[in-house]
């Protein structure tokens, strides 16, 4: 197997994070909604650090948390998810004010910030935890997500078909604290290849 610099960097990052996760606390469920006028959206688009960073730049987004969803176990850790046995995706739960930014706009940003034709990977990150997925919280969200997925698929932007999953909301487990606001804490460029 030939190791490129980006693959070596990815392996080094994961080794470091797996080591840190051995000493981290247990993830907890998402916090309650701070305000009844706000809404929730949940997206998986590869490494959650860059997805969170991008969504935090959107006016109307009040909060964004990185975490795990779509798996078969409770309270997964980063280490559990990286092993690939739990089938959780790295996701970002976005709390937003629909009077400032619509769900449709957020889904549009989601499709613009990653390659939705890549199955279980984004760039050097490979595994089911990096799958392209939208967890919908209402029938209206499902309708919008399916419409925009079809539009992206019908466009000439990609040569391959869109593989983004659209599934019902599932338990969201907040990732360990060292993952939250990762780039705000550490600075530097994001791991996500496509800012919007």
Secondary structure as UniProt FT lines:
FT   HELIX           5..21
FT   TURN            22..23
FT   TURN            36..37
FT   STRAND          38..45
FT   HELIX           48..56
FT   TURN            59..60
FT   STRAND          61..69
FT   HELIX           78..83
FT   STRAND          89..97
FT   TURN            98..100
FT   HELIX           103..112
FT   TURN            116..117
FT   TURN            119..120
FT   STRAND          121..122
FT   TURN            123..124
FT   STRAND          125..126
FT   HELIX           128..130
FT   STRAND          132..136
FT   HELIX           139..154
FT   STRAND          165..168
FT   STRAND          172..174
FT   HELIX           177..179
FT   TURN            180..181
FT   HELIX           182..186
//
